[in-house]
């Protein structure tokens, strides 16, 4: 049997271009028992939609059912809802999370400060050593300039003596 029309409807359905009547045709087709093997994968999709239509809708006792689920009691049993006694919460108990947050911030700041101290002292030592090295290099350069000048003076003297 040729199912080109159903395949075309499926293509349109997945592109969101079907009308309500075409979707109804697809639901009716896939609700049959003898669906071809190549279209069997789509049967569950349309069967789920059909089952969702027939599922239980909200009834008149919806509020009572939800209330029973949340409180664990039903009004049909005649039980009175439990009254919960309010607890007194002191100011100290209310501020306990704030105390924890302040303690956490203090610990973090202490750790950060402690971590920076060795870094800053080693940085200062490195700067001092760099300054000393720079001074030594400047002395060496002065010495090289002095040697170069003395070599020039000696060369000039040698030239004047030989001439």
C-alpha positions as CSV (number, residue, x, y, z in Angstrom):
1,X,0.0,0.0,0.0
2,X,1.2,3.5,-0.8
3,X,1.3,6.0,2.2
4,X,2.7,9.0,0.3
5,X,-0.2,11.2,1.6
6,X,0.6,10.3,5.2
7,X,4.3,10.9,4.6
8,X,3.5,14.3,3.2
9,X,1.3,15.1,6.2
10,X,4.1,14.1,8.5
11,X,6.5,16.4,6.7
12,X,4.1,19.2,7.0
13,X,3.4,18.3,10.6
14,X,7.1,18.6,11.5
15,X,7.4,21.9,9.7
16,X,4.3,23.2,11.7
17,X,2.3,23.7,8.5
18,X,-0.7,21.3,9.1
19,X,-4.2,22.2,9.9
20,X,-6.2,20.8,12.7
21,X,-8.1,18.5,10.3
22,X,-4.8,17.1,8.9
23,X,-3.5,16.5,12.4
24,X,-6.7,14.7,13.2
25,X,-6.1,12.5,10.1
26,X,-2.7,11.7,11.4
27,X,-4.0,10.8,14.8
28,X,-6.6,8.5,13.3
29,X,-4.1,6.8,11.1
30,X,-1.6,6.1,13.9
31,X,-4.3,4.9,16.3
32,X,-4.9,1.9,13.9
33,X,-3.3,-1.4,14.8
34,X,-1.7,-2.1,11.4
35,X,0.8,0.7,10.8
36,X,3.6,0.1,8.3
37,X,7.0,-0.6,9.8
38,X,8.7,2.5,8.4
39,X,6.0,4.7,10.1
40,X,5.9,2.8,13.3
41,X,8.3,5.2,15.0
42,X,5.7,8.0,14.8
43,X,2.9,5.9,16.3
44,X,4.0,6.6,19.8
45,X,4.0,10.4,19.2
46,X,0.4,10.5,18.0
47,X,-0.7,7.8,20.5
48,X,0.6,10.0,23.3
49,X,-1.4,13.0,22.0
50,X,-4.5,10.9,21.9
51,X,-4.0,9.6,25.4
52,X,-3.4,13.1,26.6
53,X,-6.8,14.2,25.3
54,X,-8.5,11.3,27.2
55,X,-6.6,11.9,30.4
56,X,-8.3,13.0,33.5
57,X,-9.0,16.7,33.6
58,X,-9.4,19.0,36.6
59,X,-12.5,18.0,38.5
60,X,-14.6,19.7,41.2
61,X,-12.5,18.0,43.9
62,X,-9.2,19.3,42.5
63,X,-8.7,21.8,45.4
64,X,-9.4,19.1,48.0
65,X,-7.0,16.7,46.3
66,X,-4.2,19.2,46.2
67,X,-4.8,20.3,49.8
68,X,-4.7,16.6,50.8
69,X,-1.4,16.1,49.0
70,X,0.2,19.2,50.6
71,X,-1.1,18.7,54.2
72,X,-1.2,14.9,54.2
73,X,-4.8,15.0,55.4
74,X,-8.2,14.8,53.7
75,X,-11.3,16.7,54.6
76,X,-13.3,13.5,54.1
77,X,-11.7,11.9,57.1
78,X,-12.9,14.8,59.3
79,X,-9.5,15.5,60.7
80,X,-8.8,19.1,61.7
81,X,-5.7,20.6,60.2
82,X,-2.7,20.6,62.6
83,X,-2.0,23.9,64.2
84,X,1.7,24.6,64.3
85,X,2.9,26.7,67.1
86,X,5.0,29.6,66.0
87,X,8.6,29.6,67.2
88,X,10.2,32.7,68.7
89,X,13.3,33.6,66.8
90,X,15.7,35.9,68.6
91,X,17.7,38.7,67.0
92,X,20.9,36.7,67.6
93,X,19.5,33.7,65.7
94,X,18.3,35.9,62.9
95,X,21.8,37.5,62.5
96,X,23.6,34.2,62.7
97,X,24.0,33.9,58.9
98,X,25.4,37.5,58.8
99,X,27.9,36.5,61.5
100,X,29.0,33.6,59.4
101,X,29.4,35.8,56.3
102,X,31.5,38.4,58.3
103,X,33.7,35.7,59.7
104,X,34.3,34.2,56.2
105,X,35.2,37.7,54.8
106,X,37.6,38.3,57.7
107,X,39.3,34.9,57.1
108,X,39.6,35.6,53.4
109,X,41.1,39.1,53.9
110,X,43.6,37.7,56.5
111,X,44.7,35.1,54.0
112,X,45.1,37.6,51.2
113,X,47.0,40.0,53.4
114,X,49.3,37.2,54.6
115,X,49.9,36.0,51.1
116,X,50.9,39.6,50.0
117,X,53.4,40.2,52.7
118,X,56.1,37.7,51.5
119,X,55.5,38.8,47.9
120,X,55.9,42.5,48.8
121,X,59.1,41.9,50.8
122,X,60.7,39.7,48.2
123,X,59.8,42.3,45.6
124,X,61.5,45.0,47.6
125,X,64.6,42.8,48.0
126,X,64.6,42.2,44.2
127,X,64.4,45.9,43.6
128,X,67.3,46.7,45.9
129,X,69.4,44.0,44.3
130,X,68.5,45.3,40.8
131,X,69.6,48.8,41.9
132,X,72.9,47.4,43.2
133,X,73.5,45.5,40.0
134,X,72.8,48.6,38.0
135,X,75.3,50.6,40.0
136,X,77.9,47.9,39.4
137,X,77.2,48.0,35.7
138,X,77.6,51.8,35.7
139,X,80.9,51.5,37.5
140,X,82.1,48.9,35.0
141,X,81.1,51.1,32.1
142,X,82.9,54.1,33.6
143,X,86.0,51.9,34.0
144,X,85.7,50.7,30.4
145,X,85.4,54.3,29.3
146,X,88.5,55.3,31.3
147,X,90.4,52.4,29.8
148,X,89.3,53.3,26.3
149,X,90.4,56.9,27.0
150,X,93.8,55.8,28.3
151,X,94.3,53.5,25.3
152,X,93.5,56.5,23.0
153,X,95.9,58.7,24.9
154,X,98.6,56.0,24.7
155,X,98.0,55.5,21.0
156,X,98.2,59.2,20.4
157,X,101.5,59.4,22.3
158,X,102.8,56.4,20.4
159,X,101.9,58.0,17.1
160,X,103.6,61.3,18.1
161,X,106.7,59.5,19.3
162,X,107.0,57.5,16.1
163,X,106.4,60.5,13.9
